[in-house]
Amino acid sequence: MKRFDLRPLKNNFYERMLHLMKEEIKDGENAIFLFEIGDFSPIQKSADLIYENGYTLMNSIKFNEVDWTIVVKKVKPEKKEIEEIEE
């Protein structure tokens, strides 16, 4: 498990986070990323990017008033099932 502090990058941490997952984290290993919350949009965007790039979001928690932490595992995520609603 490795921890990465992405707070100095402010709202521009997405490319760096994906680069670290690809280059620094071994298959099956976990990474902890710390970043600034801002207007809360980075939380959902980071979760979406993790899923879209084939990693599993294990946990997502508020670290303090201005920072957020996510734990990501370098394994394929489970497929999201879409529930159809009958009218």
PDB file with one MODEL, atoms N, CA, C and O in Angstrom:
MODEL        1
ATOM      1  N   MET A   1       0.848  -1.173   0.000  1.00  0.00           N
ATOM      2  CA  MET A   1       0.000   0.000   0.000  1.00  0.00           C
ATOM      3  C   MET A   1       0.893   1.236   0.000  1.00  0.00           C
ATOM      4  O   MET A   1       1.859   1.335   0.756  1.00  0.00           O
ATOM      5  N   LYS A   2       0.535   2.177  -0.877  1.00  0.00           N
ATOM      6  CA  LYS A   2       1.287   3.424  -0.957  1.00  0.00           C
ATOM      7  C   LYS A   2       0.328   4.596  -0.803  1.00  0.00           C
ATOM      8  O   LYS A   2      -0.829   4.529  -1.219  1.00  0.00           O
ATOM      9  N   ARG A   3       0.824   5.667  -0.202  1.00  0.00           N
ATOM     10  CA  ARG A   3       0.017   6.866   0.038  1.00  0.00           C
ATOM     11  C   ARG A   3       0.591   8.014  -0.783  1.00  0.00           C
ATOM     12  O   ARG A   3       1.803   8.224  -0.817  1.00  0.00           O
ATOM     13  N   PHE A   4      -0.300   8.755  -1.447  1.00  0.00           N
ATOM     14  CA  PHE A   4       0.113   9.873  -2.285  1.00  0.00           C
ATOM     15  C   PHE A   4      -0.675  11.121  -1.895  1.00  0.00           C
ATOM     16  O   PHE A   4      -1.904  11.098  -1.845  1.00  0.00           O
ATOM     17  N   ASP A   5       0.036  12.197  -1.624  1.00  0.00           N
ATOM     18  CA  ASP A   5      -0.585  13.468  -1.264  1.00  0.00           C
ATOM     19  C   ASP A   5      -0.695  14.327  -2.523  1.00  0.00           C
ATOM     20  O   ASP A   5       0.305  14.856  -3.007  1.00  0.00           O
ATOM     21  N   LEU A   6      -1.902  14.463  -3.045  1.00  0.00           N
ATOM     22  CA  LEU A   6      -2.131  15.231  -4.265  1.00  0.00           C
ATOM     23  C   LEU A   6      -2.673  16.633  -3.983  1.00  0.00           C
ATOM     24  O   LEU A   6      -3.062  17.346  -4.908  1.00  0.00           O
ATOM     25  N   ARG A   7      -2.698  17.026  -2.720  1.00  0.00           N
ATOM     26  CA  ARG A   7      -3.237  18.339  -2.346  1.00  0.00           C
ATOM     27  C   ARG A   7      -2.513  19.508  -3.008  1.00  0.00           C
ATOM     28  O   ARG A   7      -3.172  20.485  -3.365  1.00  0.00           O
ATOM     29  N   PRO A   8      -1.184  19.460  -3.191  1.00  0.00           N
ATOM     30  CA  PRO A   8      -0.516  20.602  -3.838  1.00  0.00           C
ATOM     31  C   PRO A   8      -1.000  20.852  -5.273  1.00  0.00           C
ATOM     32  O   PRO A   8      -0.830  21.952  -5.799  1.00  0.00           O
ATOM     33  N   LEU A   9      -1.597  19.844  -5.903  1.00  0.00           N
ATOM     34  CA  LEU A   9      -2.074  19.994  -7.282  1.00  0.00           C
ATOM     35  C   LEU A   9      -3.453  20.651  -7.362  1.00  0.00           C
ATOM     36  O   LEU A   9      -3.973  20.888  -8.453  1.00  0.00           O
ATOM     37  N   LYS A  10      -4.042  20.943  -6.194  1.00  0.00           N
ATOM     38  CA  LYS A  10      -5.385  21.548  -6.118  1.00  0.00           C
ATOM     39  C   LYS A  10      -6.383  20.693  -6.899  1.00  0.00           C
ATOM     40  O   LYS A  10      -6.547  19.510  -6.600  1.00  0.00           O
ATOM     41  N   ASN A  11      -7.053  21.280  -7.899  1.00  0.00           N
ATOM     42  CA  ASN A  11      -8.092  20.574  -8.651  1.00  0.00           C
ATOM     43  C   ASN A  11      -7.554  19.904  -9.919  1.00  0.00           C
ATOM     44  O   ASN A  11      -8.335  19.409 -10.732  1.00  0.00           O
ATOM     45  N   ASN A  12      -6.232  19.883 -10.095  1.00  0.00           N
ATOM     46  CA  ASN A  12      -5.613  19.323 -11.302  1.00  0.00           C
ATOM     47  C   ASN A  12      -4.848  18.039 -10.999  1.00  0.00           C
ATOM     48  O   ASN A  12      -3.732  17.859 -11.487  1.00  0.00           O
ATOM     49  N   PHE A  13      -5.421  17.160 -10.216  1.00  0.00           N
ATOM     50  CA  PHE A  13      -4.711  15.964  -9.771  1.00  0.00           C
ATOM     51  C   PHE A  13      -5.084  14.695 -10.538  1.00  0.00           C
ATOM     52  O   PHE A  13      -4.465  13.655 -10.318  1.00  0.00           O
ATOM     53  N   TYR A  14      -6.062  14.746 -11.420  1.00  0.00           N
ATOM     54  CA  TYR A  14      -6.602  13.535 -12.043  1.00  0.00           C
ATOM     55  C   TYR A  14      -5.564  12.780 -12.874  1.00  0.00           C
ATOM     56  O   TYR A  14      -5.411  11.567 -12.724  1.00  0.00           O
ATOM     57  N   GLU A  15      -4.851  13.494 -13.753  1.00  0.00           N
ATOM     58  CA  GLU A  15      -3.831  12.836 -14.579  1.00  0.00           C
ATOM     59  C   GLU A  15      -2.748  12.212 -13.710  1.00  0.00           C
ATOM     60  O   GLU A  15      -2.309  11.092 -13.972  1.00  0.00           O
ATOM     61  N   ARG A  16      -2.322  12.921 -12.693  1.00  0.00           N
ATOM     62  CA  ARG A  16      -1.278  12.414 -11.792  1.00  0.00           C
ATOM     63  C   ARG A  16      -1.757  11.164 -11.056  1.00  0.00           C
ATOM     64  O   ARG A  16      -1.001  10.204 -10.907  1.00  0.00           O
ATOM     65  N   MET A  17      -2.996  11.170 -10.599  1.00  0.00           N
ATOM     66  CA  MET A  17      -3.552  10.019  -9.896  1.00  0.00           C
ATOM     67  C   MET A  17      -3.556   8.786 -10.809  1.00  0.00           C
ATOM     68  O   MET A  17      -3.159   7.699 -10.387  1.00  0.00           O
ATOM     69  N   LEU A  18      -4.000   8.955 -12.050  1.00  0.00           N
ATOM     70  CA  LEU A  18      -4.033   7.824 -12.983  1.00  0.00           C
ATOM     71  C   LEU A  18      -2.625   7.365 -13.349  1.00  0.00           C
ATOM     72  O   LEU A  18      -2.381   6.167 -13.492  1.00  0.00           O
ATOM     73  N   HIS A  19      -1.700   8.309 -13.501  1.00  0.00           N
ATOM     74  CA  HIS A  19      -0.307   7.952 -13.787  1.00  0.00           C
ATOM     75  C   HIS A  19       0.280   7.120 -12.639  1.00  0.00           C
ATOM     76  O   HIS A  19       0.947   6.113 -12.876  1.00  0.00           O
ATOM     77  N   LEU A  20       0.032   7.540 -11.416  1.00  0.00           N
ATOM     78  CA  LEU A  20       0.538   6.801 -10.253  1.00  0.00           C
ATOM     79  C   LEU A  20      -0.063   5.398 -10.189  1.00  0.00           C
ATOM     80  O   LEU A  20       0.641   4.439  -9.876  1.00  0.00           O
ATOM     81  N   MET A  21      -1.349   5.272 -10.480  1.00  0.00           N
ATOM     82  CA  MET A  21      -1.979   3.946 -10.476  1.00  0.00           C
ATOM     83  C   MET A  21      -1.332   3.048 -11.522  1.00  0.00           C
ATOM     84  O   MET A  21      -1.090   1.867 -11.272  1.00  0.00           O
ATOM     85  N   LYS A  22      -1.059   3.605 -12.676  1.00  0.00           N
ATOM     86  CA  LYS A  22      -0.489   2.814 -13.772  1.00  0.00           C
ATOM     87  C   LYS A  22       0.972   2.450 -13.521  1.00  0.00           C
ATOM     88  O   LYS A  22       1.375   1.308 -13.746  1.00  0.00           O
ATOM     89  N   GLU A  23       1.765   3.411 -13.060  1.00  0.00           N
ATOM     90  CA  GLU A  23       3.212   3.227 -12.975  1.00  0.00           C
ATOM     91  C   GLU A  23       3.744   2.816 -11.602  1.00  0.00           C
ATOM     92  O   GLU A  23       4.754   2.117 -11.527  1.00  0.00           O
ATOM     93  N   GLU A  24       3.099   3.226 -10.533  1.00  0.00           N
ATOM     94  CA  GLU A  24       3.655   3.021  -9.192  1.00  0.00           C
ATOM     95  C   GLU A  24       2.990   1.902  -8.388  1.00  0.00           C
ATOM     96  O   GLU A  24       3.561   1.415  -7.412  1.00  0.00           O
ATOM     97  N   ILE A  25       1.802   1.502  -8.789  1.00  0.00           N
ATOM     98  CA  ILE A  25       1.051   0.515  -8.016  1.00  0.00           C
ATOM     99  C   ILE A  25       1.058  -0.822  -8.751  1.00  0.00           C
ATOM    100  O   ILE A  25       0.759  -0.891  -9.943  1.00  0.00           O
ATOM    101  N   LYS A  26       1.403  -1.879  -8.021  1.00  0.00           N
ATOM    102  CA  LYS A  26       1.421  -3.226  -8.600  1.00  0.00           C
ATOM    103  C   LYS A  26       0.009  -3.787  -8.656  1.00  0.00           C
ATOM    104  O   LYS A  26      -0.872  -3.335  -7.924  1.00  0.00           O
ATOM    105  N   ASP A  27      -0.208  -4.773  -9.526  1.00  0.00           N
ATOM    106  CA  ASP A  27      -1.512  -5.432  -9.606  1.00  0.00           C
ATOM    107  C   ASP A  27      -1.901  -5.977  -8.240  1.00  0.00           C
ATOM    108  O   ASP A  27      -1.101  -6.632  -7.572  1.00  0.00           O
ATOM    109  N   GLY A  28      -3.131  -5.705  -7.832  1.00  0.00           N
ATOM    110  CA  GLY A  28      -3.630  -6.177  -6.549  1.00  0.00           C
ATOM    111  C   GLY A  28      -3.261  -5.305  -5.363  1.00  0.00           C
ATOM    112  O   GLY A  28      -3.738  -5.542  -4.253  1.00  0.00           O
ATOM    113  N   GLU A  29      -2.421  -4.297  -5.575  1.00  0.00           N
ATOM    114  CA  GLU A  29      -1.978  -3.420  -4.489  1.00  0.00           C
ATOM    115  C   GLU A  29      -2.943  -2.242  -4.323  1.00  0.00           C
ATOM    116  O   GLU A  29      -3.630  -1.855  -5.268  1.00  0.00           O
ATOM    117  N   ASN A  30      -2.988  -1.681  -3.117  1.00  0.00           N
ATOM    118  CA  ASN A  30      -3.834  -0.524  -2.812  1.00  0.00           C
ATOM    119  C   ASN A  30      -3.029   0.766  -2.835  1.00  0.00           C
ATOM    120  O   ASN A  30      -1.836   0.784  -2.534  1.00  0.00           O
ATOM    121  N   ALA A  31      -3.717   1.849  -3.203  1.00  0.00           N
ATOM    122  CA  ALA A  31      -3.140   3.190  -3.153  1.00  0.00           C
ATOM    123  C   ALA A  31      -4.089   4.082  -2.369  1.00  0.00           C
ATOM    124  O   ALA A  31      -5.309   3.953  -2.471  1.00  0.00           O
ATOM    125  N   ILE A  32      -3.520   4.982  -1.591  1.00  0.00           N
ATOM    126  CA  ILE A  32      -4.306   5.968  -0.855  1.00  0.00           C
ATOM    127  C   ILE A  32      -3.975   7.333  -1.447  1.00  0.00           C
ATOM    128  O   ILE A  32      -2.811   7.729  -1.510  1.00  0.00           O
ATOM    129  N   PHE A  33      -5.011   8.046  -1.880  1.00  0.00           N
ATOM    130  CA  PHE A  33      -4.834   9.375  -2.455  1.00  0.00           C
ATOM    131  C   PHE A  33      -5.525  10.405  -1.575  1.00  0.00           C
ATOM    132  O   PHE A  33      -6.675  10.232  -1.171  1.00  0.00           O
ATOM    133  N   LEU A  34      -4.807  11.469  -1.289  1.00  0.00           N
ATOM    134  CA  LEU A  34      -5.337  12.578  -0.504  1.00  0.00           C
ATOM    135  C   LEU A  34      -5.413  13.793  -1.425  1.00  0.00           C
ATOM    136  O   LEU A  34      -4.424  14.156  -2.061  1.00  0.00           O
ATOM    137  N   PHE A  35      -6.600  14.426  -1.499  1.00  0.00           N
ATOM    138  CA  PHE A  35      -6.761  15.597  -2.358  1.00  0.00           C
ATOM    139  C   PHE A  35      -7.737  16.580  -1.722  1.00  0.00           C
ATOM    140  O   PHE A  35      -8.454  16.243  -0.780  1.00  0.00           O
ATOM    141  N   GLU A  36      -7.750  17.812  -2.258  1.00  0.00           N
ATOM    142  CA  GLU A  36      -8.635  18.852  -1.731  1.00  0.00           C
ATOM    143  C   GLU A  36     -10.058  18.654  -2.232  1.00  0.00           C
ATOM    144  O   GLU A  36     -10.275  18.281  -3.385  1.00  0.00           O
ATOM    145  N   ILE A  37     -11.026  18.907  -1.355  1.00  0.00           N
ATOM    146  CA  ILE A  37     -12.438  18.741  -1.696  1.00  0.00           C
ATOM    147  C   ILE A  37     -12.907  19.809  -2.677  1.00  0.00           C
ATOM    148  O   ILE A  37     -13.607  19.493  -3.639  1.00  0.00           O
ATOM    149  N   GLY A  38     -12.539  21.056  -2.455  1.00  0.00           N
ATOM    150  CA  GLY A  38     -13.011  22.151  -3.307  1.00  0.00           C
ATOM    151  C   GLY A  38     -14.521  22.257  -3.249  1.00  0.00           C
ATOM    152  O   GLY A  38     -15.096  22.392  -2.169  1.00  0.00           O
ATOM    153  N   ASP A  39     -15.175  22.197  -4.418  1.00  0.00           N
ATOM    154  CA  ASP A  39     -16.640  22.308  -4.475  1.00  0.00           C
ATOM    155  C   ASP A  39     -17.317  20.931  -4.458  1.00  0.00           C
ATOM    156  O   ASP A  39     -18.484  20.812  -4.832  1.00  0.00           O
ATOM    157  N   PHE A  40     -16.611  19.921  -4.038  1.00  0.00           N
ATOM    158  CA  PHE A  40     -17.070  18.532  -3.933  1.00  0.00           C
ATOM    159  C   PHE A  40     -17.118  17.801  -5.274  1.00  0.00           C
ATOM    160  O   PHE A  40     -17.277  16.581  -5.278  1.00  0.00           O
ATOM    161  N   SER A  41     -16.989  18.484  -6.408  1.00  0.00           N
ATOM    162  CA  SER A  41     -17.012  17.791  -7.699  1.00  0.00           C
ATOM    163  C   SER A  41     -15.825  16.847  -7.888  1.00  0.00           C
ATOM    164  O   SER A  41     -15.979  15.838  -8.576  1.00  0.00           O
ATOM    165  N   PRO A  42     -14.639  17.120  -7.308  1.00  0.00           N
ATOM    166  CA  PRO A  42     -13.533  16.173  -7.468  1.00  0.00           C
ATOM    167  C   PRO A  42     -13.823  14.791  -6.872  1.00  0.00           C
ATOM    168  O   PRO A  42     -13.227  13.799  -7.293  1.00  0.00           O
ATOM    169  N   ILE A  43     -14.718  14.723  -5.914  1.00  0.00           N
ATOM    170  CA  ILE A  43     -15.017  13.439  -5.277  1.00  0.00           C
ATOM    171  C   ILE A  43     -15.679  12.500  -6.277  1.00  0.00           C
ATOM    172  O   ILE A  43     -15.216  11.375  -6.463  1.00  0.00           O
ATOM    173  N   GLN A  44     -16.749  12.944  -6.919  1.00  0.00           N
ATOM    174  CA  GLN A  44     -17.436  12.103  -7.898  1.00  0.00           C
ATOM    175  C   GLN A  44     -16.579  11.887  -9.135  1.00  0.00           C
ATOM    176  O   GLN A  44     -16.537  10.780  -9.673  1.00  0.00           O
ATOM    177  N   LYS A  45     -15.891  12.935  -9.594  1.00  0.00           N
ATOM    178  CA  LYS A  45     -15.062  12.808 -10.794  1.00  0.00           C
ATOM    179  C   LYS A  45     -13.943  11.794 -10.578  1.00  0.00           C
ATOM    180  O   LYS A  45     -13.658  10.998 -11.474  1.00  0.00           O
ATOM    181  N   SER A  46     -13.303  11.806  -9.410  1.00  0.00           N
ATOM    182  CA  SER A  46     -12.229  10.843  -9.147  1.00  0.00           C
ATOM    183  C   SER A  46     -12.789   9.426  -9.089  1.00  0.00           C
ATOM    184  O   SER A  46     -12.155   8.497  -9.589  1.00  0.00           O
ATOM    185  N   ALA A  47     -13.964   9.243  -8.490  1.00  0.00           N
ATOM    186  CA  ALA A  47     -14.586   7.914  -8.434  1.00  0.00           C
ATOM    187  C   ALA A  47     -14.908   7.418  -9.842  1.00  0.00           C
ATOM    188  O   ALA A  47     -14.674   6.251 -10.156  1.00  0.00           O
ATOM    189  N   ASP A  48     -15.440   8.290 -10.686  1.00  0.00           N
ATOM    190  CA  ASP A  48     -15.758   7.918 -12.064  1.00  0.00           C
ATOM    191  C   ASP A  48     -14.499   7.554 -12.845  1.00  0.00           C
ATOM    192  O   ASP A  48     -14.487   6.560 -13.571  1.00  0.00           O
ATOM    193  N   LEU A  49     -13.441   8.350 -12.702  1.00  0.00           N
ATOM    194  CA  LEU A  49     -12.182   8.071 -13.408  1.00  0.00           C
ATOM    195  C   LEU A  49     -11.573   6.742 -12.979  1.00  0.00           C
ATOM    196  O   LEU A  49     -11.061   5.987 -13.806  1.00  0.00           O
ATOM    197  N   ILE A  50     -11.632   6.467 -11.691  1.00  0.00           N
ATOM    198  CA  ILE A  50     -11.095   5.200 -11.186  1.00  0.00           C
ATOM    199  C   ILE A  50     -11.820   4.034 -11.844  1.00  0.00           C
ATOM    200  O   ILE A  50     -11.182   3.102 -12.333  1.00  0.00           O
ATOM    201  N   TYR A  51     -13.140   4.081 -11.860  1.00  0.00           N
ATOM    202  CA  TYR A  51     -13.944   3.010 -12.461  1.00  0.00           C
ATOM    203  C   TYR A  51     -13.684   2.901 -13.963  1.00  0.00           C
ATOM    204  O   TYR A  51     -13.472   1.803 -14.476  1.00  0.00           O
ATOM    205  N   GLU A  52     -13.700   4.024 -14.664  1.00  0.00           N
ATOM    206  CA  GLU A  52     -13.514   4.041 -16.117  1.00  0.00           C
ATOM    207  C   GLU A  52     -12.147   3.519 -16.536  1.00  0.00           C
ATOM    208  O   GLU A  52     -11.992   3.018 -17.650  1.00  0.00           O
ATOM    209  N   ASN A  53     -11.162   3.630 -15.661  1.00  0.00           N
ATOM    210  CA  ASN A  53      -9.810   3.179 -15.993  1.00  0.00           C
ATOM    211  C   ASN A  53      -9.500   1.784 -15.475  1.00  0.00           C
ATOM    212  O   ASN A  53      -8.349   1.348 -15.514  1.00  0.00           O
ATOM    213  N   GLY A  54     -10.514   1.082 -14.990  1.00  0.00           N
ATOM    214  CA  GLY A  54     -10.357  -0.320 -14.639  1.00  0.00           C
ATOM    215  C   GLY A  54      -9.810  -0.596 -13.256  1.00  0.00           C
ATOM    216  O   GLY A  54      -9.216  -1.652 -13.034  1.00  0.00           O
ATOM    217  N   TYR A  55      -9.990   0.320 -12.322  1.00  0.00           N
ATOM    218  CA  TYR A  55      -9.550   0.115 -10.946  1.00  0.00           C
ATOM    219  C   TYR A  55     -10.769   0.069 -10.025  1.00  0.00           C
ATOM    220  O   TYR A  55     -11.870   0.450 -10.423  1.00  0.00           O
ATOM    221  N   THR A  56     -10.565  -0.396  -8.801  1.00  0.00           N
ATOM    222  CA  THR A  56     -11.662  -0.530  -7.848  1.00  0.00           C
ATOM    223  C   THR A  56     -11.522   0.490  -6.726  1.00  0.00           C
ATOM    224  O   THR A  56     -10.492   0.556  -6.055  1.00  0.00           O
ATOM    225  N   LEU A  57     -12.567   1.282  -6.530  1.00  0.00           N
ATOM    226  CA  LEU A  57     -12.610   2.228  -5.418  1.00  0.00           C
ATOM    227  C   LEU A  57     -13.037   1.459  -4.175  1.00  0.00           C
ATOM    228  O   LEU A  57     -14.158   0.956  -4.101  1.00  0.00           O
ATOM    229  N   MET A  58     -12.139   1.371  -3.203  1.00  0.00           N
ATOM    230  CA  MET A  58     -12.399   0.595  -1.992  1.00  0.00           C
ATOM    231  C   MET A  58     -13.055   1.443  -0.905  1.00  0.00           C
ATOM    232  O   MET A  58     -13.891   0.949  -0.148  1.00  0.00           O
ATOM    233  N   ASN A  59     -12.672   2.728  -0.827  1.00  0.00           N
ATOM    234  CA  ASN A  59     -13.195   3.593   0.219  1.00  0.00           C
ATOM    235  C   ASN A  59     -13.035   5.049  -0.204  1.00  0.00           C
ATOM    236  O   ASN A  59     -12.126   5.394  -0.958  1.00  0.00           O
ATOM    237  N   SER A  60     -13.922   5.886   0.287  1.00  0.00           N
ATOM    238  CA  SER A  60     -13.898   7.314  -0.010  1.00  0.00           C
ATOM    239  C   SER A  60     -14.406   8.030   1.233  1.00  0.00           C
ATOM    240  O   SER A  60     -15.582   7.922   1.580  1.00  0.00           O
ATOM    241  N   ILE A  61     -13.514   8.765   1.906  1.00  0.00           N
ATOM    242  CA  ILE A  61     -13.898   9.386   3.179  1.00  0.00           C
ATOM    243  C   ILE A  61     -13.358  10.812   3.303  1.00  0.00           C
ATOM    244  O   ILE A  61     -12.328  11.168   2.730  1.00  0.00           O
ATOM    245  N   LYS A  62     -14.089  11.601   4.067  1.00  0.00           N
ATOM    246  CA  LYS A  62     -13.655  12.967   4.356  1.00  0.00           C
ATOM    247  C   LYS A  62     -12.525  12.897   5.377  1.00  0.00           C
ATOM    248  O   LYS A  62     -12.684  12.315   6.450  1.00  0.00           O
ATOM    249  N   PHE A  63     -11.385  13.491   5.037  1.00  0.00           N
ATOM    250  CA  PHE A  63     -10.211  13.449   5.905  1.00  0.00           C
ATOM    251  C   PHE A  63     -10.279  14.551   6.959  1.00  0.00           C
ATOM    252  O   PHE A  63     -10.003  14.320   8.136  1.00  0.00           O
ATOM    253  N   ASN A  64     -10.648  15.741   6.522  1.00  0.00           N
ATOM    254  CA  ASN A  64     -10.858  16.881   7.425  1.00  0.00           C
ATOM    255  C   ASN A  64     -11.753  17.882   6.696  1.00  0.00           C
ATOM    256  O   ASN A  64     -12.407  17.510   5.722  1.00  0.00           O
ATOM    257  N   GLU A  65     -11.801  19.114   7.130  1.00  0.00           N
ATOM    258  CA  GLU A  65     -12.723  20.091   6.534  1.00  0.00           C
ATOM    259  C   GLU A  65     -12.443  20.403   5.066  1.00  0.00           C
ATOM    260  O   GLU A  65     -13.362  20.772   4.334  1.00  0.00           O
ATOM    261  N   VAL A  66     -11.201  20.265   4.623  1.00  0.00           N
ATOM    262  CA  VAL A  66     -10.868  20.643   3.243  1.00  0.00           C
ATOM    263  C   VAL A  66     -10.282  19.511   2.402  1.00  0.00           C
ATOM    264  O   VAL A  66     -10.059  19.696   1.205  1.00  0.00           O
ATOM    265  N   ASP A  67     -10.032  18.361   2.988  1.00  0.00           N
ATOM    266  CA  ASP A  67      -9.368  17.273   2.268  1.00  0.00           C
ATOM    267  C   ASP A  67     -10.208  16.001   2.248  1.00  0.00           C
ATOM    268  O   ASP A  67     -11.018  15.754   3.142  1.00  0.00           O
ATOM    269  N   TRP A  68      -9.992  15.201   1.202  1.00  0.00           N
ATOM    270  CA  TRP A  68     -10.703  13.943   1.005  1.00  0.00           C
ATOM    271  C   TRP A  68      -9.670  12.845   0.758  1.00  0.00           C
ATOM    272  O   TRP A  68      -8.595  13.108   0.220  1.00  0.00           O
ATOM    273  N   THR A  69      -9.995  11.630   1.149  1.00  0.00           N
ATOM    274  CA  THR A  69      -9.117  10.480   0.950  1.00  0.00           C
ATOM    275  C   THR A  69      -9.873   9.386   0.217  1.00  0.00           C
ATOM    276  O   THR A  69     -11.012   9.074   0.563  1.00  0.00           O
ATOM    277  N   ILE A  70      -9.239   8.798  -0.800  1.00  0.00           N
ATOM    278  CA  ILE A  70      -9.807   7.614  -1.435  1.00  0.00           C
ATOM    279  C   ILE A  70      -8.782   6.495  -1.392  1.00  0.00           C
ATOM    280  O   ILE A  70      -7.575   6.730  -1.464  1.00  0.00           O
ATOM    281  N   VAL A  71      -9.281   5.283  -1.275  1.00  0.00           N
ATOM    282  CA  VAL A  71      -8.444   4.088  -1.315  1.00  0.00           C
ATOM    283  C   VAL A  71      -8.828   3.340  -2.580  1.00  0.00           C
ATOM    284  O   VAL A  71      -9.999   3.030  -2.799  1.00  0.00           O
ATOM    285  N   VAL A  72      -7.828   3.050  -3.415  1.00  0.00           N
ATOM    286  CA  VAL A  72      -8.061   2.430  -4.712  1.00  0.00           C
ATOM    287  C   VAL A  72      -7.238   1.156  -4.812  1.00  0.00           C
ATOM    288  O   VAL A  72      -6.062   1.136  -4.446  1.00  0.00           O
ATOM    289  N   LYS A  73      -7.860   0.096  -5.308  1.00  0.00           N
ATOM    290  CA  LYS A  73      -7.160  -1.176  -5.505  1.00  0.00           C
ATOM    291  C   LYS A  73      -6.964  -1.389  -7.000  1.00  0.00           C
ATOM    292  O   LYS A  73      -7.867  -1.139  -7.799  1.00  0.00           O
ATOM    293  N   LYS A  74      -5.777  -1.851  -7.366  1.00  0.00           N
ATOM    294  CA  LYS A  74      -5.470  -2.082  -8.771  1.00  0.00           C
ATOM    295  C   LYS A  74      -5.969  -3.468  -9.174  1.00  0.00           C
ATOM    296  O   LYS A  74      -5.189  -4.388  -9.417  1.00  0.00           O
ATOM    297  N   VAL A  75      -7.274  -3.582  -9.236  1.00  0.00           N
ATOM    298  CA  VAL A  75      -7.964  -4.765  -9.755  1.00  0.00           C
ATOM    299  C   VAL A  75      -9.176  -4.260 -10.524  1.00  0.00           C
ATOM    300  O   VAL A  75      -9.667  -3.159 -10.276  1.00  0.00           O
ATOM    301  N   LYS A  76      -9.652  -5.070 -11.457  1.00  0.00           N
ATOM    302  CA  LYS A  76     -10.827  -4.689 -12.239  1.00  0.00           C
ATOM    303  C   LYS A  76     -12.034  -4.543 -11.324  1.00  0.00           C
ATOM    304  O   LYS A  76     -12.242  -5.372 -10.438  1.00  0.00           O
ATOM    305  N   PRO A  77     -12.833  -3.499 -11.525  1.00  0.00           N
ATOM    306  CA  PRO A  77     -14.032  -3.322 -10.698  1.00  0.00           C
ATOM    307  C   PRO A  77     -15.137  -4.277 -11.124  1.00  0.00           C
ATOM    308  O   PRO A  77     -15.149  -4.775 -12.250  1.00  0.00           O
ATOM    309  N   GLU A  78     -16.060  -4.522 -10.211  1.00  0.00           N
ATOM    310  CA  GLU A  78     -17.235  -5.306 -10.566  1.00  0.00           C
ATOM    311  C   GLU A  78     -18.070  -4.470 -11.520  1.00  0.00           C
ATOM    312  O   GLU A  78     -18.131  -3.246 -11.400  1.00  0.00           O
ATOM    313  N   LYS A  79     -18.713  -5.140 -12.469  1.00  0.00           N
ATOM    314  CA  LYS A  79     -19.559  -4.414 -13.417  1.00  0.00           C
ATOM    315  C   LYS A  79     -20.744  -3.806 -12.699  1.00  0.00           C
ATOM    316  O   LYS A  79     -21.346  -4.430 -11.825  1.00  0.00           O
ATOM    317  N   LYS A  80     -21.070  -2.584 -13.076  1.00  0.00           N
ATOM    318  CA  LYS A  80     -22.247  -1.923 -12.518  1.00  0.00           C
ATOM    319  C   LYS A  80     -23.475  -2.448 -13.249  1.00  0.00           C
ATOM    320  O   LYS A  80     -23.554  -2.384 -14.476  1.00  0.00           O
ATOM    321  N   GLU A  81     -24.422  -2.961 -12.492  1.00  0.00           N
ATOM    322  CA  GLU A  81     -25.655  -3.437 -13.098  1.00  0.00           C
ATOM    323  C   GLU A  81     -26.654  -2.294 -13.145  1.00  0.00           C
ATOM    324  O   GLU A  81     -26.840  -1.568 -12.168  1.00  0.00           O
ATOM    325  N   ILE A  82     -27.288  -2.150 -14.289  1.00  0.00           N
ATOM    326  CA  ILE A  82     -28.288  -1.109 -14.456  1.00  0.00           C
ATOM    327  C   ILE A  82     -29.657  -1.755 -14.317  1.00  0.00           C
ATOM    328  O   ILE A  82     -30.012  -2.671 -15.059  1.00  0.00           O
ATOM    329  N   GLU A  83     -30.406  -1.262 -13.360  1.00  0.00           N
ATOM    330  CA  GLU A  83     -31.734  -1.807 -13.101  1.00  0.00           C
ATOM    331  C   GLU A  83     -32.742  -1.105 -13.997  1.00  0.00           C
ATOM    332  O   GLU A  83     -32.839   0.122 -14.006  1.00  0.00           O
ATOM    333  N   GLU A  84     -33.498  -1.910 -14.755  1.00  0.00           N
ATOM    334  CA  GLU A  84     -34.519  -1.336 -15.624  1.00  0.00           C
ATOM    335  C   GLU A  84     -35.810  -1.182 -14.838  1.00  0.00           C
ATOM    336  O   GLU A  84     -36.216  -2.079 -14.100  1.00  0.00           O
ATOM    337  N   ILE A  85     -36.441  -0.049 -15.006  1.00  0.00           N
ATOM    338  CA  ILE A  85     -37.697   0.229 -14.316  1.00  0.00           C
ATOM    339  C   ILE A  85     -38.839   0.073 -15.312  1.00  0.00           C
ATOM    340  O   ILE A  85     -38.863   0.718 -16.360  1.00  0.00           O
ATOM    341  N   GLU A  86     -39.789  -0.799 -14.962  1.00  0.00           N
ATOM    342  CA  GLU A  86     -40.945  -1.002 -15.828  1.00  0.00           C
ATOM    343  C   GLU A  86     -41.980   0.068 -15.549  1.00  0.00           C
ATOM    344  O   GLU A  86     -42.231   0.433 -14.400  1.00  0.00           O
ATOM    345  N   GLU A  87     -42.575   0.563 -16.620  1.00  0.00           N
ATOM    346  CA  GLU A  87     -43.607   1.599 -16.453  1.00  0.00           C
ATOM    347  C   GLU A  87     -44.981   1.016 -16.584  1.00  0.00           C
ATOM    348  O   GLU A  87     -45.971   1.739 -16.473  1.00  0.00           O
TER     349      GLU A  87
ENDMDL
END
